[in-house]
Amino acid sequence: MNCRPSRYPSAVRSRLRNLAVAMMLITLWGHSSTAGAAPPDVGQGLPPAQANLAPWFSQFREVFGVPIFATNRVTQDDVDRVRDVLKAYLDNDRDGQPDNRKVARELVRNNAGMVMFSNEGEADKSTFWESREAEKYELFLVNGDETNVAGRFDASLEEVLHMITDSGYGPAYPAAFGAKRQSQLGRLTSAAIKRGDFVYDDPSCGFSTCMTQEYFYWSVTSLNGLQENRCEEISDEWRNCTPELMRLNDPKMVALITKKRYRIPLGPINAQP
């Protein structure tokens, strides 16, 4: 399991926002709007609104106003794969609309998105993280060499969900999914740790900065079947790797994430265009 934090590094945690863009997109996703009947598949290059990112990125995709930026060293297939995973999570019923509009609006309001480099070395060397442009977004990293690799679990299935959880579900429903110990998710995370169902000993992973997000990720992807063929591989960190084990050992978490009001993506993640 890759233990590095999803938002890569601390500079990207800044909450400075491009308010003009955010308010415009929030308006598009208002209650009466019919805009975005299908997730936009924006062309390969950066649009004019993101031209200031050209020193670092040359590829762009967007799903329901949530951007994906990638360098020219990332293959188009890998960028498309991350776009399709994002689509599958936000539009799990594949009707062309976000399943939870409140979460989609929070993602846009927080300028959340994904950023892609070819590998960890390129990411580490990039000057983007110290730039003013980085401060405008809440970007989560997934590298091309860990995306859609034959014979390996696709890291985009984890990192994209972390972005949706942290910048979407958390602020949309803070009492339920906030990253604090007092939220429902926080209390259930603590209970899972005490039971030994969830073991995460990375010292860089604080409870509120990543522990609750990891628990949410494991729970959702186990309940929707993504982990059931990895039980032995992930056993040192996660116990309830199948839908049956989730229902047996963690019924309170199952009850939380299956509430209809939250529209959490529990159907198959068929990440196809």
C-alpha positions as CSV (number, residue, x, y, z in Angstrom):
1,M,0.0,0.0,0.0
2,N,1.4,3.4,-1.0
3,C,1.3,5.4,2.2
4,R,2.1,8.9,0.8
5,P,-0.6,11.5,1.5
6,S,-3.1,12.0,-1.3
7,R,-2.7,15.8,-1.4
8,Y,0.9,16.0,-2.3
9,P,2.5,18.3,-0.5
10,S,1.3,20.7,2.2
11,A,1.2,23.8,-0.1
12,V,-1.7,22.2,-2.0
13,R,-3.8,22.2,1.2
14,S,-4.2,25.9,1.0
15,R,-7.8,27.0,0.9
16,L,-7.2,30.1,-1.4
17,R,-9.8,29.8,-4.1
18,N,-10.5,31.2,-7.5
19,L,-13.9,32.6,-6.4
20,A,-15.0,33.9,-9.8
21,V,-14.7,30.5,-11.4
22,A,-16.2,28.7,-8.4
23,M,-19.3,30.9,-8.3
24,M,-19.8,30.6,-12.0
25,L,-19.7,26.8,-11.8
26,I,-21.9,26.7,-8.7
27,T,-24.5,28.6,-10.7
28,L,-24.3,26.0,-13.5
29,W,-25.1,23.3,-11.0
30,G,-28.0,25.1,-9.4
31,H,-31.3,23.3,-8.7
32,S,-33.1,24.5,-11.8
33,S,-30.1,24.3,-14.2
34,T,-30.0,21.7,-17.0
35,A,-26.4,22.5,-17.7
36,G,-24.0,19.5,-17.9
37,A,-26.5,16.9,-19.1
38,A,-23.5,14.7,-19.6
39,P,-20.0,14.9,-18.1
40,P,-17.9,17.2,-20.4
41,D,-15.0,15.5,-22.2
42,V,-12.9,18.6,-22.7
43,G,-10.2,18.5,-25.4
44,Q,-6.6,17.5,-24.8
45,G,-5.1,20.9,-24.2
46,L,-5.4,23.5,-21.4
47,P,-8.5,25.8,-21.9
48,P,-7.9,29.5,-21.7
49,A,-9.1,29.7,-18.1
50,Q,-6.2,27.5,-17.1
51,A,-3.5,29.0,-19.3
52,N,-1.5,30.0,-16.3
53,L,-0.8,26.3,-15.7
54,A,1.0,25.9,-19.0
55,P,4.5,26.0,-17.5
56,W,3.7,22.7,-15.8
57,F,0.8,21.0,-17.5
58,S,-0.3,20.5,-21.1
59,Q,-3.3,18.1,-20.7
60,F,-6.7,18.7,-19.3
61,R,-9.9,16.8,-18.7
62,E,-13.0,17.8,-16.7
63,V,-16.0,16.0,-15.2
64,F,-18.8,18.1,-13.8
65,G,-16.5,21.0,-13.3
66,V,-13.8,19.0,-11.6
67,P,-10.5,19.3,-13.5
68,I,-7.7,16.8,-14.2
69,F,-4.3,18.3,-15.1
70,A,-1.4,16.3,-16.5
71,T,2.1,16.8,-17.8
72,N,3.1,16.0,-21.3
73,R,4.9,12.9,-20.0
74,V,1.7,11.2,-19.0
75,T,0.0,9.1,-21.6
76,Q,-3.4,10.2,-22.9
77,D,-4.7,6.8,-22.0
78,D,-3.7,7.2,-18.4
79,V,-5.3,10.7,-18.2
80,D,-8.5,9.3,-19.8
81,R,-8.5,6.5,-17.3
82,V,-8.5,8.9,-14.4
83,R,-11.3,10.9,-16.1
84,D,-13.3,7.7,-16.5
85,V,-12.8,6.7,-12.8
86,L,-13.9,10.2,-11.7
87,K,-17.0,9.8,-13.9
88,A,-17.8,6.4,-12.5
89,Y,-17.6,7.7,-8.9
90,L,-19.6,10.9,-9.5
91,D,-22.2,9.4,-11.9
92,N,-22.4,5.8,-10.6
93,D,-25.8,5.2,-12.1
94,R,-24.5,6.5,-15.5
95,D,-27.4,8.8,-16.2
96,G,-25.3,11.7,-17.3
97,Q,-25.8,13.7,-14.1
98,P,-23.9,13.7,-10.8
99,D,-25.5,11.3,-8.3
100,N,-25.1,13.8,-5.5
101,R,-25.3,17.4,-6.7
102,K,-24.4,18.7,-3.3
103,V,-21.1,16.9,-3.3
104,A,-20.4,18.0,-6.9
105,R,-21.0,21.6,-5.9
106,E,-18.6,21.3,-3.0
107,L,-15.9,19.9,-5.2
108,V,-16.2,22.9,-7.5
109,R,-16.4,25.3,-4.6
110,N,-13.2,23.9,-3.1
111,N,-11.4,24.0,-6.5
112,A,-10.8,20.3,-6.0
113,G,-9.2,18.2,-8.8
114,M,-6.6,15.6,-9.8
115,V,-3.0,16.3,-10.9
116,M,-0.9,13.8,-12.8
117,F,2.8,13.3,-13.4
118,S,4.4,10.4,-15.1
119,N,6.0,9.1,-11.9
120,E,7.0,10.1,-8.4
121,G,10.3,11.5,-9.6
122,E,8.7,13.9,-12.0
123,A,6.3,15.0,-9.2
124,D,9.0,15.5,-6.7
125,K,11.0,17.7,-9.1
126,S,8.1,19.9,-10.2
127,T,8.2,23.5,-9.2
128,F,4.4,23.6,-9.4
129,W,3.9,22.8,-5.7
130,E,5.6,26.1,-4.6
131,S,3.7,28.2,-7.2
132,R,0.9,30.6,-6.6
133,E,-1.2,28.6,-9.0
134,A,-1.0,25.5,-6.8
135,E,-2.6,27.6,-4.0
136,K,-5.8,28.1,-5.9
137,Y,-6.7,24.4,-5.9
138,E,-7.1,21.4,-3.7
139,L,-5.3,18.9,-5.9
140,F,-4.8,15.2,-5.3
141,L,-1.9,13.4,-7.0
142,V,-2.0,10.2,-8.9
143,N,1.0,9.3,-11.2
144,G,0.8,7.7,-14.6
145,D,2.9,4.7,-13.7
146,E,0.5,3.6,-11.0
147,T,-2.6,4.1,-13.1
148,N,-4.2,1.2,-15.0
149,V,-1.1,-1.0,-14.9
150,A,-1.7,-4.6,-15.9
151,G,-1.5,-7.0,-12.9
152,R,-1.7,-4.2,-10.3
153,F,-4.5,-2.5,-8.4
154,D,-5.2,0.8,-10.1
155,A,-4.2,3.6,-7.7
156,S,-6.6,6.0,-9.4
157,L,-9.5,4.1,-7.8
158,E,-8.1,5.2,-4.4
159,E,-6.8,8.7,-5.0
160,V,-9.9,9.9,-6.9
161,L,-12.1,8.7,-4.1
162,H,-9.9,10.4,-1.5
163,M,-10.4,13.7,-3.4
164,I,-14.2,13.2,-3.5
165,T,-14.3,12.3,0.2
166,D,-12.0,15.1,1.4
167,S,-13.2,18.0,-0.7
168,G,-16.8,16.8,-1.5
169,Y,-18.5,14.6,1.1
170,G,-16.6,16.0,4.1
171,P,-17.6,19.6,3.6
172,A,-21.0,18.7,2.2
173,Y,-21.9,16.6,5.3
174,P,-19.5,17.5,8.1
175,A,-21.4,15.9,10.9
176,A,-21.4,12.6,9.0
177,F,-18.2,12.6,7.0
178,G,-16.1,15.4,8.5
179,A,-12.5,14.3,9.2
180,K,-12.8,15.1,12.9
181,R,-13.0,12.5,15.7
182,Q,-16.5,13.8,16.7
183,S,-18.1,13.1,13.3
184,Q,-19.9,9.9,12.6
185,L,-17.0,8.8,10.3
186,G,-14.5,9.8,13.0
187,R,-16.2,7.7,15.6
188,L,-16.5,4.7,13.3
189,T,-12.9,5.0,12.3
190,S,-11.9,4.9,16.0
191,A,-14.1,1.9,16.6
192,A,-12.6,0.0,13.6
193,I,-9.1,0.7,14.9
194,K,-10.0,-0.6,18.4
195,R,-11.5,-3.8,16.9
196,G,-8.4,-4.4,14.8
197,D,-10.3,-4.2,11.6
198,F,-8.2,-1.2,10.4
199,V,-4.5,-0.9,11.0
200,Y,-2.6,2.1,9.6
201,D,0.7,2.7,11.2
202,D,2.1,5.4,8.8
203,P,3.4,8.1,11.2
204,S,2.7,10.8,8.5
205,C,-1.0,9.8,8.5
206,G,-2.8,11.9,11.2
207,F,-6.3,11.0,12.3
208,S,-7.9,14.1,10.7
209,T,-5.6,14.5,7.8
210,C,-5.8,11.1,6.4
211,M,-6.9,8.3,8.7
212,T,-10.6,8.9,8.3
213,Q,-10.3,9.2,4.5
214,E,-8.4,5.9,4.4
215,Y,-11.2,4.2,6.5
216,F,-13.9,5.6,4.2
217,Y,-12.0,4.4,1.1
218,W,-11.6,0.9,2.4
219,S,-15.2,0.7,3.5
220,V,-16.7,2.0,0.3
221,T,-14.5,-0.1,-2.0
222,S,-15.0,-3.2,0.1
223,L,-18.7,-2.8,0.0
224,N,-18.8,-2.2,-3.7
225,G,-16.6,-5.3,-4.3
226,L,-13.4,-3.6,-5.5
227,Q,-11.3,-5.3,-2.8
228,E,-12.7,-8.8,-2.6
229,N,-9.9,-10.3,-4.7
230,R,-7.2,-8.5,-2.7
231,C,-8.0,-9.9,0.8
232,E,-4.6,-11.5,1.4
233,E,-2.6,-8.6,-0.2
234,I,-4.2,-6.0,2.1
235,S,-4.7,-8.1,5.2
236,D,-2.0,-6.2,7.2
237,E,-4.0,-3.1,6.9
238,W,-7.7,-4.0,6.3
239,R,-9.8,-6.9,7.5
240,N,-13.3,-6.4,6.0
241,C,-12.3,-6.8,2.4
242,T,-15.7,-8.2,1.0
243,P,-19.3,-6.9,1.1
244,E,-20.1,-9.9,3.4
245,L,-17.4,-9.1,5.9
246,M,-18.4,-5.4,5.9
247,R,-22.0,-6.3,6.8
248,L,-20.9,-8.8,9.4
249,N,-18.2,-6.8,11.2
250,D,-19.0,-3.2,10.6
251,P,-22.8,-2.8,10.3
252,K,-22.8,0.8,11.6
253,M,-20.5,1.9,8.8
254,V,-22.6,0.0,6.3
255,A,-25.7,1.7,7.6
256,L,-24.0,5.1,7.2
257,I,-22.7,4.8,3.7
258,T,-25.8,3.1,2.3
259,K,-28.1,6.0,3.4
260,K,-29.9,7.1,0.2
261,R,-29.5,10.8,0.9
262,Y,-25.7,10.5,0.4
263,R,-25.7,8.6,-2.9
264,I,-22.3,7.1,-2.2
265,P,-21.0,5.2,-5.3
266,L,-21.6,1.6,-4.2
267,G,-22.4,0.2,-7.6
268,P,-19.7,-1.3,-9.9
269,I,-17.0,1.2,-10.8
270,N,-17.1,0.5,-14.5
271,A,-14.6,3.1,-15.6
272,Q,-15.5,3.2,-19.3
273,P,-15.8,6.2,-21.5
